[in-house]
C-alpha cells in the first residue's frame, strides 16, 4: 500500500470506510485474483478496518466524556 493510499483512507469518514471495506471483503471472497492483487486488496482492507476502529474509538470516547460530564453535574 502506498503513502497516497494511506493518506486517502485517513480522510475517509466512518461510513465511506465501512462501505469500501464491505466491497473489499466481497471481492476477496469471490476470489479469482492473483496473489499480489489479493494481498494488495487485503492490505487496503486492513487499513480500512483500522480507520473504522479509529472512528468508533473516537465516538466511544465522546459518549464516555458526555456521560461523565453529566454525572459530574449531578
Buried (B, 14 or more C-beta within 10 A) or exposed (E): BEEEEBEEBEEBEBEBBBEBBEEBBEBEEEEEEEEEEBEBBBBBBEBBBBBBEBBEEEEEEEEEEEEEEEEEEE
